[in-house]
Amino acid sequence: MLEIFERRNLLETETNPGIQFDYVVTLQSELGGAQNVFPARLTLRYIPDRLILKPACLATYFQEIETIVFDNLEQAAVLLMEDFNNELIPRWINMRLNKHTADNASVQHHEATMEDRQPRWHNARLLERLERY
């Protein structure tokens, strides 16, 4: 298992080609690994500031994530959110981790959704038009 900075370095970025615009990037991925948390679908939506994520880097990053032992889905979601937020430093970010299998007979659906934004950034018109989960 890599150290936190080594793991985060797997998230490669490049310069935002449209820094003057507010626009939404959406990426969806399937994660495998720890049976108590994965398989799960990750949906990442963000409004870039100076950087955008290179999607090709996600295969290597997710291979590392799949080696980590998580106690629960929420712990995995927090780690993923912290990594993406730290490396992208987006204007706004929303991440959803949706587990594919039931936890038990009484819990058929389990997901964690997180959101953050830069303190002074606000574009209510754009956020209101986004499709809700």
BALO-176848 format. One record per residue (C-alpha): residue in three letters; x, y, z. Coordinates in Angstrom, 2 decimals, always signed. Layout:
REM BALO-176848
+-----+---------+---------+---------+
| res |       x |       y |       z |
+-----+---------+---------+---------+
| ALA |       X |       Y |       Z |
...
+-----+---------+---------+---------+
REM end
This chain:
REM BALO-176848
+-----+---------+---------+---------+
| res |       x |       y |       z |
+-----+---------+---------+---------+
| MET |   +0.00 |   +0.00 |   +0.00 |
| LEU |   +1.34 |   +3.40 |   -1.00 |
| GLU |   +1.77 |   +6.36 |   +1.30 |
| ILE |   -0.91 |   +9.05 |   +0.98 |
| PHE |   +1.22 |  +11.38 |   -1.17 |
| GLU |   +2.32 |   +8.54 |   -3.44 |
| ARG |   -1.31 |   +7.48 |   -3.86 |
| ARG |   -2.46 |  +11.00 |   -4.61 |
| ASN |   +0.33 |  +11.44 |   -7.13 |
| LEU |   -1.39 |   +8.73 |   -9.18 |
| LEU |   -4.17 |  +11.28 |   -9.86 |
| GLU |   -2.67 |  +13.10 |  -12.81 |
| THR |   -3.96 |  +16.53 |  -13.80 |
| GLU |   -3.50 |  +19.01 |  -16.59 |
| THR |   -4.31 |  +22.68 |  -17.15 |
| ASN |   -8.00 |  +23.56 |  -17.50 |
| PRO |   -8.45 |  +24.70 |  -21.13 |
| GLY |  -11.51 |  +26.80 |  -20.24 |
| ILE |  -10.59 |  +28.43 |  -16.94 |
| GLN |  -12.82 |  +31.40 |  -17.78 |
| PHE |  -15.92 |  +29.15 |  -17.82 |
| ASP |  -17.87 |  +27.27 |  -15.18 |
| TYR |  -18.55 |  +23.83 |  -16.64 |
| VAL |  -19.21 |  +20.40 |  -15.18 |
| VAL |  -17.01 |  +17.34 |  -15.70 |
| THR |  -18.63 |  +13.97 |  -14.92 |
| LEU |  -16.73 |  +10.70 |  -14.62 |
| GLN |  -18.16 |   +7.30 |  -13.67 |
| SER |  -16.10 |   +4.27 |  -12.71 |
| GLU |  -16.62 |   +0.79 |  -11.34 |
| LEU |  -14.48 |   -0.18 |   -8.34 |
| GLY |  -13.71 |   -3.69 |   -7.15 |
| GLY |  -11.71 |   -4.87 |   -4.18 |
| ALA |  -12.76 |   -5.19 |   -0.54 |
| GLN |  -15.94 |   -7.26 |   -0.29 |
| ASN |  -17.50 |   -5.25 |   +2.53 |
| VAL |  -17.31 |   -2.04 |   +0.45 |
| PHE |  -16.93 |   -2.92 |   -3.22 |
| PRO |  -18.01 |   -3.50 |   -5.93 |
| ALA |  -19.35 |   +0.01 |   -6.16 |
| ARG |  -19.92 |   +2.72 |   -8.73 |
| LEU |  -18.10 |   +6.00 |   -8.27 |
| THR |  -19.63 |   +9.09 |   -9.85 |
| LEU |  -17.42 |  +12.16 |   -9.70 |
| ARG |  -18.73 |  +15.55 |  -10.82 |
| TYR |  -16.70 |  +18.71 |  -10.51 |
| ILE |  -16.41 |  +22.24 |  -11.81 |
| PRO |  -12.71 |  +22.71 |  -12.49 |
| ASP |  -10.69 |  +25.68 |  -11.42 |
| ARG |   -7.11 |  +25.55 |  -12.71 |
| LEU |   -6.80 |  +21.79 |  -13.21 |
| ILE |   -8.71 |  +18.93 |  -14.80 |
| LEU |   -8.23 |  +15.23 |  -14.14 |
| LYS |   -6.66 |  +13.00 |  -16.78 |
| PRO |   -9.17 |  +10.11 |  -16.91 |
| ALA |   -6.53 |   +7.63 |  -18.11 |
| CYS |   -4.80 |   +7.79 |  -14.71 |
| LEU |   -7.83 |   +6.37 |  -12.91 |
| ALA |   -7.06 |   +2.73 |  -13.76 |
| THR |   -3.78 |   +2.84 |  -11.84 |
| TYR |   -5.27 |   +4.92 |   -9.02 |
| PHE |   -8.20 |   +2.50 |   -8.57 |
| GLN |   -5.83 |   -0.49 |   -8.53 |
| GLU |   -4.19 |   +1.12 |   -5.49 |
| ILE |   -7.56 |   +1.94 |   -3.87 |
| GLU |   -8.61 |   -1.69 |   -4.24 |
| THR |   -5.66 |   -2.80 |   -2.05 |
| ILE |   -6.86 |   -0.72 |   +0.91 |
| VAL |   -8.94 |   -2.39 |   +3.60 |
| PHE |  -11.93 |   -0.22 |   +4.52 |
| ASP |  -14.19 |   -0.75 |   +7.52 |
| ASN |  -17.21 |   +0.61 |   +5.67 |
| LEU |  -18.43 |   +2.40 |   +2.56 |
| GLU |  -18.31 |   +5.79 |   +4.25 |
| GLN |  -14.62 |   +5.43 |   +5.08 |
| ALA |  -13.87 |   +4.64 |   +1.42 |
| ALA |  -15.95 |   +7.62 |   +0.26 |
| VAL |  -14.15 |  +10.02 |   +2.61 |
| LEU |  -10.73 |   +8.83 |   +1.41 |
| LEU |  -11.72 |   +9.16 |   -2.26 |
| MET |  -13.25 |  +12.60 |   -1.74 |
| GLU |  -10.17 |  +13.86 |   +0.12 |
| ASP |   -7.87 |  +12.59 |   -2.64 |
| PHE |   -9.87 |  +14.12 |   -5.51 |
| ASN |  -10.46 |  +17.38 |   -3.66 |
| ASN |   -6.79 |  +17.71 |   -2.70 |
| GLU |   -5.43 |  +17.06 |   -6.19 |
| LEU |   -8.00 |  +18.92 |   -8.29 |
| ILE |   -8.81 |  +21.84 |   -5.98 |
| PRO |  -12.04 |  +22.34 |   -7.95 |
| ARG |  -14.47 |  +25.22 |   -7.66 |
| TRP |  -17.15 |  +22.66 |   -6.76 |
| ILE |  -17.05 |  +18.87 |   -6.35 |
| ASN |  -19.66 |  +16.18 |   -5.80 |
| MET |  -18.79 |  +12.54 |   -5.36 |
| ARG |  -21.12 |   +9.58 |   -5.00 |
| LEU |  -20.10 |   +6.04 |   -4.04 |
| ASN |  -22.94 |   +3.59 |   -4.65 |
| LYS |  -22.59 |   -0.01 |   -3.48 |
| HIS |  -23.86 |   -2.65 |   -5.92 |
| THR |  -24.71 |   -5.36 |   -3.43 |
| ALA |  -26.96 |   -5.36 |   -0.39 |
| ASP |  -25.28 |   -5.06 |   +3.01 |
| ASN |  -27.74 |   -7.54 |   +4.49 |
| ALA |  -31.40 |   -8.55 |   +4.25 |
| SER |  -32.60 |   -5.24 |   +5.69 |
| VAL |  -30.31 |   -2.87 |   +3.69 |
| GLN |  -30.76 |   -3.24 |   -0.05 |
| HIS |  -29.08 |   +0.01 |   -1.12 |
| HIS |  -26.06 |   +1.75 |   +0.40 |
| GLU |  -24.42 |   +4.91 |   -0.88 |
| ALA |  -22.49 |   +7.92 |   +0.33 |
| THR |  -22.64 |  +11.29 |   -1.40 |
| MET |  -20.28 |  +14.15 |   -0.57 |
| GLU |  -20.00 |  +17.72 |   -1.78 |
| ASP |  -17.62 |  +20.63 |   -1.31 |
| ARG |  -16.87 |  +23.98 |   -2.91 |
| GLN |  -14.39 |  +26.79 |   -2.69 |
| PRO |  -15.46 |  +29.37 |   -0.07 |
| ARG |  -16.15 |  +32.28 |   -2.40 |
| TRP |  -17.38 |  +30.34 |   -5.43 |
| HIS |  -21.08 |  +30.33 |   -6.17 |
| ASN |  -22.96 |  +29.66 |   -9.39 |
| ALA |  -26.48 |  +28.79 |   -8.29 |
| ARG |  -27.87 |  +28.78 |  -11.84 |
| LEU |  -25.45 |  +26.10 |  -12.97 |
| LEU |  -25.89 |  +23.91 |   -9.87 |
| GLU |  -29.70 |  +24.16 |  -10.06 |
| ARG |  -29.62 |  +22.79 |  -13.62 |
| LEU |  -27.59 |  +19.70 |  -12.70 |
| GLU |  -29.44 |  +16.41 |  -12.69 |
| ARG |  -30.08 |  +15.15 |   -9.18 |
| TYR |  -29.08 |  +11.63 |   -8.24 |
+-----+---------+---------+---------+
REM end
